[in-house]
Every structure is written in C-alpha cells, then in structure tokens.
Amino acid sequence: MDERLAFDAASRPRLKQEENLDNTYLGDLLSTWTFLNMFSEPLRLDSFTLDDYIDSLRYTQLDFPCELTAEIHCALLKTLVTETEAECLVPLPSSLRPSKAETKQRNGDKNGDKNGDLVINGEDENDSIADSQESSTPSVPESYSKIRSLRTLSAKHTSTIWSDWRLKTQQRDFLNGGWESIIIGILDDLSNSYRLTPIILPILTLLLNDKHSRKTARDNYARLPAQHKLKVLSLLVQLVCQTPTIREHIEDCMLGMTELRKDKVDVQRDRKAKIEELASLEADLLPWTLPPEQESNSDTSSEPQKRSVKASLKRKREEAEEVLKRQKEMMKRQKLVDDKRKEIKTCEERITGYDHELREKDCQRLKLVGKDRFFNRYWLLEGNGFPYVGRRSDAGFTSARVWVQGPSLEDALFYLGGAGVSDVDELGVNGRLSAVDPGAVGENTDLKERVLSRKEREEGQSILWDENQWGYYDDVEGVEGLLAWLNPKGVREAKLRQALLTRKDALYKVMDAREKVFLFLLKMTDCSI
C-alpha cells in the first residue's frame, strides 16, 4: 500500500455500532435474518425487519411470549419434519460416542462403516478424523460427559423425555412449550457431533434442569441470552439449508433467472436497434434544423435591389409559406426522434427492472457489494434474494442499512501486513491459513506500520480491525459522505462506488421509511408517558 496512492479526501464518515448485540454475533445475526427473508415463501413465513429480529432475540418476558420468535422456530421445524412421516429430512448425528465394546470391535475391524455424522460448519465425516480430534482436544470428552449427566438428571424426574421430538414435530405439537422441547431434542442430537458439543453444552445447561417439563422448557428458552438464541437459530438454518424444500426453491429461482436473462437479452437487442434508428433519424433531422439562409446560396445578394411592392409582398408570402412548411416538416421529424428516444428509455427501464428482478431471485448466496482500500467489506441486504421492502411487509423497509465489515483474516495478512492481527503464531487454526507463513508475515513491519498510520488517519474514529467488527450507515448523510470518501479511480473503490450509486435511490427510500417508523414509535412513546 503506497502512500502516494492515497486518495486526498476527508476521513470516512463515522460508522454507527449495533448496541443491542455484541459484534462477535453480528455475522450469525445477519446471515440467519437474510436466510429467513430470502426463503420466506417456501418457509411460509412473513417478512420482518432486522430491528424486529433483534428485539425478538432480546425479549425475555414470560407472561406475553414473542410471536415472531415462535413463528420463526415453528417455520424451521415444519421444514425439517413433514406431516406425512415422523422422520427428519436431514440426517442428524446420533450415538456418535461408541461404547467400549464397539470401540474394540471398530479397532479390530479396519474396514468398518463410517458414522453418519452431520456435516455442519466443516464437520469431518470420517471416524478417524473425529477420533483424532477427540484425543487431541481434552475439552470434548469432558463436555460430552457433562451433557450425558444433564440427560440423566433431566430424565429422572419426568416420564416424557425429548427424544420423541420427531413425532411431536410431525403432529405439530408446538403449543405450551412444545416447540421449545423439540429444540432441546434437536440440540441433544446435535451434541453428539464432536465439533458441536462445546457449542451446545452451555445452551443445554441453561435449558435443562432437574425437573424438566414443557413449562420449564418454555420459560428457560425465553430467558436465554440473545447470543444463545442466535446460535440455536444458526444451527437450525444450517439444517434447513439441506432440505428438499430449500433446494427446490433455489432450482425454481434459477429457472426464473434463466427466463429473465433471455428476456433481458431480447430487450438489449431491441434497444441497440432503436439506437441505430435514432442515429439515422437525427441525421435526417439535421438539415431541417438549419436556418434557410445557411441552406440556400447567397445568390440573392446579386439580385436587383429595386423591386416593385407587389413582387416584394409575393416573395415574403412565399418565404413565409416555405418557413411554415419547413417548421411542420421539422416538427414531424422531431416527433419521430422524440418517440424513438422514449422507446429507448423504456427499454433501459425494462433492463433496469430485469436487473432488480434477477437480484431479487438470486437466493443462492448473499453477494458482496465491494471492498475499500483497507479491504473492509460492504454489504447491502436489501434486494438480494428478496425485494427491498420485503415480502408481505407493511413496514416499507427490511434492513435499511449499509453494513461495513472489517477485513478478513486472509486479507489482513496478505495485503495489510497483518495490521490488526494480534497473534500471528496462532493463525493456522482450522486450516484457514495453511498457505501463510506467519514468520514471513511478521517480518513485513514497514507495510504494517504504513497501514496502521493510514487507517488511523483515513478511517477516522471508527476503525475496523478484523472480520468480527461491524459498523453501518443508516442515513443519507452517512452514505453521501462515504461516496465522497471513496476514490473514483481506485481499483476496488471505483467498483464499490458505482455499485452504491446504482442502488442509491432505492436505498434512500427504505432509509427514509425506517426513519419515519422510528419517529412514529418515538412519538407514541412520548404520548404514552
């Protein structure tokens, strides 16, 4: 990163921070919310705003349960188990920890079968890999033993345990703590996964007690911290992603996108032909726009100056008729030009509409808007897999924010000299940076110092150091300041700036709708006080 390439502009506008949830969990928050809105139709779930989603996660009242929380969980559970059969459409890990006899038998038989461990977050499928993880990670057996003790303690005081959650889901037994008990059953099955045991243990510890019942399950789940509810939803979303319902919806969207692309190509071809016709019409119009003095020869200057009054009047009358005739012809040709321009504009509007429809049908992944000079990543959740205002939503907006995420670990090491990365020696965890030499990264101190200096100078008071740090813009002033800060000649920022300019008008509309809703709620709160 060369100092000479720095764009001479004011520092980036200050980012706003989400105060209701820790930055560490914002990635799960945005991914789950986007999934639920993208696939609201196959899930039979109404659209909801990101603000309502955050409030539902933080809601802990027992007297008046949160309807949005119940609707989200029930929609996901209905997708996992149909009403025709009490079987989960996605295979879950069960009894992954073998008994001693099974362990001896497996060790004796090298060609044994593989366990059906669920693949979640890069879960390994081979038993040999799982066994090596268990032996190398002492916390996994300890966590699993705690889960087994929780199962035993909770099953002692109740005749009905949560192992029949598939049957309850098939029967749609969700009321009075029903869906909460089903969640406990799913988490119990997922805890058999070697990777997920340490994640699920703190959640089950809060959900289970010595007197487990549907009522205690409902109350305990309502009291869960927002980050635990979010982790549960993240696990459910990863399961639902593998169901035929979601896959069929993706296939339907892809077929629809293919038809839209064909129609878009036809309109683009028609627009190109109309542009050629417009050029021909403008060329025909040009002679009629010139004054008659420029078109005719200057032979009239040699004519005799003395004429009779009658001949002069006749000549003026003929000239007036000629001018009127030329004006009519010019207006006729001008109308043809204007009509052709309107046709071209209509084609361009249709192409823009096709682009919006293609973006709204692209539900396979959330596309990155772009990166800035410090490899911060920018996300627009609206219009990517669902409309800007959502489906069947009366709020007029969904997120109404430009989200900014810090640089990824790979970008920070490869391009920023490790700026913002604290423990370079421990970066080989989970195999993300197997191709990076931590020693070589640590040697490039000059680049790291230049990056640190520029980030402090150009990013202002809201510096994002890593991918777990987030910020956002939710007003016109912030977005306009961001557009002014981006370098229109930068390699990455030029594309990012153009992408933001393309979607700026639609983004400002939803931002204005969100501000009006907040002002209305604030006025209602003041009136109630």
JOKA-V619436 format. One record per helix or strand of 3 or more residues. SS is the DSSP state (H for helix, E for strand). FROM is the first residue (numbers start at 0). LEN is the number of residues. If there is no record, write none. Layout:
<<SS;FROM;LEN> <SS;FROM;LEN>>
//
This chain:
<<H;2;3> <H;22;16> <H;39;4> <H;49;9> <H;66;14> <H;99;9> <H;126;10> <H;137;19> <H;161;9> <H;177;13> <H;196;11> <H;213;9> <H;225;15> <H;243;46> <H;291;4> <H;297;5> <H;308;53> <E;376;4> <E;401;4> <H;408;6> <H;423;3> <H;428;3> <H;437;6> <H;444;14> <E;469;4> <H;475;10> <H;492;10> <H;503;25>>
//
